[in-house]
């Protein structure tokens, strides 16, 4: 049996991203006479939006958001996260979609890093990032930054700067250590 989340708790729900559990309610499912429990979720950053999803038998991933310690570990390990390996452009969108569906923050970081490198490469050749790339970069950033903002207790729009500064501090510490 899946862990039952509590009212007010923040969770990650499928590709929707971070949601707050607003309620847990019983409803009669279809023509069945038995009642079934549903979460009433409110996606973070989407005012007035509500999602109802079953507590049991849910096909989407439901997981708790990361703790503060997990958030710091993720950020401190960003430089080690590998880029996505995309064999050809025809597979590009499918790879992004699959990585998003995992609800794994390291996969979201992989999308972001891959697309930053791709953007840099394309700009050097006088090209822009494609619309598909822009859409998945935005979605990965939104999901990651909204989740990190909660345990770090900072606004989602400040998370990218926080990450950049922390990675810079970590890189400075590594460079300050004399070699061998």
Buried (B, 14 or more C-beta within 10 A) or exposed (E): EEEEBEEEEBBBBBBBBBBBBBEBEEEEBEEEEEEBEBBBBBBBBEEEEEBEBBBEEBEBBBBEBBEEEBBBEBBEEBEEBEBBEBEEEEEBBEBBEEBBEEBBBBBBBBBBBBBEEBBEEBEEEEEEBBEEBEEBBEBBBBBBBBBBBBBBEBEBEEBBEBBEEBBEEBEEEEEEEEEE
